[in-house]
Amino acid sequence: MASSMKSFVDVAPGSQFPIQNLPFGVFRPSSGATPRPGVAIGDSVVDLSVLSDAGLFSGPLLSNSTCFSQTSLNAFMALGRPAWKEARVTLQKLLSADEPTLRDNDELRSKAIIPMSKVKMEMPAVIGDYTDFFSSKEHATNTGTIFRSKELALPANWLHVPIGYHGRASSVVISGTDIRRPRGQTAPPDGKKSPEFKPSAVLDFELEMAVFAGPGNELGTTVSVDDAPNHIFGFVIMNDWSARDIQKWEYVPLGPFLGKSFGTTISPWIVTLEALEPFICDAPVQDPPALPYLTEKKRFTYDIPLQVAISPEGESKASVICNSNFKYLYWTVCQQLAHHTSNGCNLNPGDLLASGTISGPDSGSMGSLLEQSWAGSKEIKLEHGGIRKFLKDGDKVIMTAVCQGDGFCVGFGECSGKILPALPM
């Protein structure tokens, strides 16, 4: 990918969406309009249905496809990596500064390229299944120390298997969707025998990233760890909202349930593996070595800087409280996907696989308030005033991820949500 590549579409310096990125999403061009696939470039959205109807996807894999006439990206995801690459090559050519096809066709250009400020982003895919992993060694160690001890922080299986659980796909929402503080059953208060049912008092965020699956595998078959990239359509930022008091009471013996299922937020733009190629880096060394089915011929991950900020209600400025990086994850996305299918479980296009909370080696890179406040024993000072241990009503949590390339940036947009008060009891 040439860092010098330029588009005829205005792209401001530092934009998250240059021609080197071209992330995919689904949008409505106006209120009441049918959702359709698009890509982001600069401050604009390219309507892929318009380009498809004009016959501009003329390659062998897309020329007869109706994937860009759908209301989700599932059909495009199902076509596989050769088709995704074909679309990307076509789009980079059509949007390049020296290509006249779209640049010099005023009518087509005005239909196909829409200001981002005028569109409404929608869920990019119909998510059939959602799985959340637990792949950060730092996060697992921190939480294990909080709830058990430093000596017993990591479960015996953690260094051998990418632990995960099946989440709730129906409550995955797009960035900008408000999140209602959940009510739930919590442990009996001191001196009492009966649990309580009340609004969560310990509401948290979890900084994560997630991948959308492309072509799946048949039930009873597996995907090898080295073939996993061909089954990964791309990445989004994810906030796995967590009610820690509900979670603490319910998670033994079967793990997370209602403490997690009330809302999960994702960013609207899916960044492809091709756009992330300049940011490939070595993954952490695994000790002990992974079992053979999880051993990668070329072990790699991505250098994706991540940031979390909180904007209290009524405040005009957000306070950054976390700077982390995707590269810290001990278990890679390829290992996660391979393990997911290792028992013959079938993935489908549009399935969502999340990383688990991404924490780094220092306190400023902890990806949850549970860790930063050490289960509420410490106060977190907001840079623009105020303190937090956990989230308050009216707080807006904003997550971003921007990779710095050679003369360009590759970003994911914003993953944000605001906490609304719990429903009346």
Backbone hydrogen bonds, N-H to C=O, Kabsch-Sander energy under -0.5 kcal/mol:
donor,donor_aa,acceptor,acceptor_aa,energy
5,M,2,A,-1.4
8,F,95,L,-1.5
9,V,95,L,-0.6
15,S,12,A,-2.2
21,N,18,P,-1.8
22,L,18,P,-1.1
24,F,270,I,-2.2
25,G,38,G,-2.4
26,V,122,E,-0.6
27,F,36,R,-2.4
28,R,120,K,-2.4
33,A,30,S,-2.1
36,R,27,F,-2.2
38,G,25,G,-2.5
39,V,46,V,-1.4
40,A,23,P,-1.5
41,I,44,S,-2.4
42,G,17,F,-3.7
43,D,10,D,-0.7
44,S,41,I,-2.2
45,V,114,I,-2.9
46,V,39,V,-3.0
47,D,45,V,-0.6
47,D,112,A,-3.2
48,L,37,P,-1.7
48,L,46,V,-0.9
49,S,37,P,-0.7
51,L,47,D,-1.5
52,S,48,L,-2.4
53,D,49,S,-2.5
54,A,50,V,-1.6
55,G,52,S,-1.8
56,L,51,L,-2.4
58,S,56,L,-1.1
62,L,59,G,-0.6
63,S,59,G,-2.1
65,S,62,L,-1.3
69,S,66,T,-2.0
70,Q,67,C,-0.8
73,L,124,P,-2.4
77,M,73,L,-3.0
78,A,74,N,-2.1
79,L,75,A,-0.6
79,L,76,F,-1.1
80,G,76,F,-0.5
80,G,77,M,-0.9
81,R,230,N,-0.5
83,A,80,G,-0.6
84,W,80,G,-1.9
85,K,81,R,-2.7
86,E,82,P,-2.1
87,A,83,A,-2.4
88,R,84,W,-2.1
89,V,85,K,-2.7
90,T,86,E,-2.3
91,L,87,A,-2.6
92,Q,88,R,-2.7
93,K,89,V,-1.9
94,L,90,T,-2.7
95,L,91,L,-2.2
96,S,92,Q,-0.5
96,S,93,K,-0.9
97,A,6,K,-2.1
99,E,96,S,-1.5
103,R,99,E,-0.8
104,D,100,P,-2.7
105,N,102,L,-0.8
106,D,104,D,-0.9
109,R,105,N,-3.1
110,S,106,D,-2.2
111,K,107,E,-1.4
112,A,108,L,-2.5
113,I,109,R,-2.4
114,I,45,V,-2.8
114,I,112,A,-0.6
116,M,43,D,-3.2
118,K,115,P,-1.8
119,V,116,M,-1.2
120,K,28,R,-2.1
122,E,26,V,-2.9
127,I,125,A,-0.8
128,G,126,V,-0.8
131,T,352,L,-2.7
132,D,165,Y,-2.8
133,F,354,A,-2.0
134,F,163,I,-1.6
135,S,355,S,-2.0
137,K,135,S,-0.7
140,A,136,S,-2.6
141,T,137,K,-2.5
142,N,138,E,-2.6
143,T,139,H,-2.7
144,G,140,A,-2.2
145,T,141,T,-2.2
146,I,142,N,-2.3
147,F,143,T,-2.4
148,R,144,G,-2.3
149,S,144,G,-0.7
153,A,150,K,-0.9
158,W,155,P,-1.4
160,H,157,N,-1.9
161,V,157,N,-1.6
163,I,161,V,-1.2
165,Y,132,D,-2.3
167,G,130,Y,-2.7
167,G,165,Y,-0.6
169,A,167,G,-0.7
171,S,168,R,-0.7
172,V,169,A,-1.6
173,V,264,T,-3.2
175,S,266,I,-1.6
176,G,416,S,-3.1
177,T,174,I,-1.6
179,I,418,K,-3.1
180,R,178,D,-0.5
181,R,420,L,-2.4
184,G,198,K,-2.6
186,T,196,E,-3.0
192,K,189,P,-2.4
196,E,186,T,-1.6
198,K,184,G,-2.3
198,K,196,E,-0.5
200,S,182,P,-3.0
204,D,242,S,-2.7
207,L,367,G,-2.5
208,E,206,E,-0.7
208,E,238,M,-2.4
210,A,236,V,-2.6
211,V,353,L,-2.8
212,F,234,G,-2.1
213,A,351,D,-2.8
214,G,231,H,-2.5
217,N,347,L,-1.0
220,G,344,G,-3.1
221,T,218,E,-2.4
227,D,224,S,-0.5
228,A,224,S,-0.8
230,N,227,D,-1.5
231,H,228,A,-2.4
232,I,229,P,-1.2
233,F,212,F,-2.7
233,F,231,H,-0.6
234,G,212,F,-0.9
235,F,271,V,-2.8
236,V,210,A,-2.5
238,M,208,E,-2.9
239,N,265,T,-2.9
240,D,206,E,-1.6
240,D,238,M,-0.6
241,W,239,N,-1.3
242,S,204,D,-2.2
243,A,259,G,-2.7
244,R,202,V,-2.5
244,R,242,S,-0.9
247,Q,243,A,-2.8
248,K,244,R,-2.6
249,W,245,D,-1.3
250,E,246,I,-1.7
251,Y,247,Q,-2.1
255,G,251,Y,-3.7
260,K,257,F,-1.5
261,S,257,F,-1.4
263,G,260,K,-0.9
264,T,171,S,-1.9
265,T,239,N,-2.2
266,I,173,V,-2.3
267,S,237,I,-2.0
269,W,412,F,-0.7
270,I,24,F,-3.4
271,V,235,F,-2.4
271,V,269,W,-0.6
273,L,233,F,-0.5
276,L,272,T,-1.1
277,E,273,L,-0.6
277,E,274,E,-0.9
279,F,276,L,-2.1
280,I,277,E,-1.6
281,C,301,T,-2.3
283,A,299,R,-0.6
287,D,285,V,-0.5
294,L,291,L,-2.1
295,T,292,P,-1.3
296,E,294,L,-0.6
300,F,298,K,-0.6
301,T,281,C,-2.9
303,D,279,F,-3.2
304,I,302,Y,-1.3
306,L,324,S,-2.6
307,Q,400,T,-2.3
308,V,322,C,-2.2
309,A,398,I,-2.3
310,I,319,S,-2.4
311,S,396,K,-2.9
315,E,312,P,-2.3
319,S,310,I,-2.9
320,V,318,A,-0.6
321,I,308,V,-2.6
322,C,308,V,-1.4
323,N,364,G,-2.5
324,S,306,L,-2.2
326,F,304,I,-2.2
328,Y,325,N,-1.7
329,L,326,F,-1.8
330,Y,135,S,-1.8
331,W,135,S,-1.4
332,T,330,Y,-0.5
336,Q,332,T,-2.3
337,L,333,V,-2.5
338,A,334,C,-2.4
339,H,335,Q,-2.5
340,H,336,Q,-2.2
341,T,337,L,-1.5
342,S,338,A,-0.6
342,S,339,H,-0.9
344,G,341,T,-2.4
350,G,213,A,-2.5
351,D,348,N,-2.3
352,L,129,D,-2.6
353,L,211,V,-2.7
354,A,131,T,-3.2
354,A,352,L,-0.5
355,S,209,M,-2.9
358,I,207,L,-2.8
359,S,357,T,-0.8
360,G,365,S,-1.3
365,S,362,D,-1.8
366,M,363,S,-1.2
369,L,205,F,-0.5
372,Q,368,S,-2.1
373,S,369,L,-3.0
374,W,371,E,-0.7
375,A,370,L,-2.9
377,S,373,S,-1.1
377,S,374,W,-1.0
378,K,373,S,-2.2
380,I,388,R,-2.8
381,K,379,E,-0.6
382,L,386,G,-2.7
385,G,382,L,-2.0
388,R,380,I,-2.2
389,K,390,F,-0.7
391,L,203,L,-2.7
394,G,419,I,-3.0
395,D,392,K,-2.0
396,K,311,S,-2.0
397,V,395,D,-0.5
397,V,417,G,-2.5
398,I,309,A,-3.0
398,I,396,K,-0.5
399,M,397,V,-0.5
399,M,415,C,-2.5
400,T,307,Q,-2.2
401,A,413,G,-0.6
402,V,305,P,-1.0
403,C,410,V,-3.2
405,G,403,C,-0.7
405,G,408,F,-2.8
407,G,405,G,-1.5
409,C,15,S,-0.6
410,V,403,C,-2.2
411,G,16,Q,-2.5
412,F,401,A,-1.5
415,C,399,M,-2.5
416,S,414,E,-0.6
417,G,397,V,-1.5
419,I,395,D,-2.6
420,L,179,I,-2.9
420,L,418,K,-0.5
